[in-house]
């Protein structure tokens, strides 16, 4: 029974990741395949990516506070550098 829940959770995570990468692709010039590859290369899931975006958009924090918080997000800086590199 536990295995079935794990399979369903993994499938839901894949679908959510696909939806997120599709939305990013629509809002930028980055292709969905590039986003998926970047997230996979950095072992980042949708929850972590959403946390990263919320942190960046948080206007109550200074840049120094954001940098400190980024260090707590696994591969946070790597994914940001990858995204910026693709946007430029």
N, C-alpha and C positions, 0 to 999 in steps of 0.2 A: 504494500500500500504506500509506504513512504517513497519508494522508487517512482511510482506514478506521479506523485506530487512534485518530485524533483524534476521529472521530465516535463511536466506542465509548466513549472516555473521557468525552466530553461527555454522552453518554446515561447513563453510570454516575454521573456527578456529579449530574445532574438527579434520578435515582432516589434517590441518597443524601440529597440536599437535601430531597426530598419526605418521606422516611422520618424525617429529623430533625425537620422542622417538624410532622409528625404526632405524634411523641413529645412535643414541647414542648406542643402543643395539648392532648394528653391529660393532661399534668401541671399545666396551668394553665387559666385561663379565657380564654386567648387563642385565637382561631380560627386554624386552619391557614392560611387565606387571608391573614390579617393577618401571620403570621410570614413567609410566603413574600414578601409585599410588602415587609416591613421588611428582609429579607435582600437582596432585589433592589435596593431603594432605596439600600442601603449597599454594594452590590457585594461582599457577603460570601459566601463559600462555606462548605461544611461543615467543611473542614479548619481554616479560620481561626476559625470559630465554636467548634469543639471546643477549639482552643488557648485561646480566650478563656475558656471555661468552666473548663478545667483551671487557668488562672491564677487565676481568682476562687476556686476551691475549695482552692488551695494554702495550707495553714495554716502552712507554714514561712516564708512571706513576710509582711513587714509591709505595711500599707496603702500606705505610701510606695513600697515596692518594686513593689507591684502597679500603682500609678499610673504609675510609670516604664515598666514593662513594657507597660502598656496603650497607651502612646504609640507603641510599636513595632508594634502590631497595626493594620493599616489599617482605619479606620472602627470600631475597637473601642469607643470611647466613645460614638459615635453609636448603635450597635446596642444598647448597654446602656441608654442613655437612652430609646430607643424601646421596648425591652422593659419597662422599669420604668414608663414612661408608660402602657403598655397594661395592666399588672398593677394599677395603682392605680385 
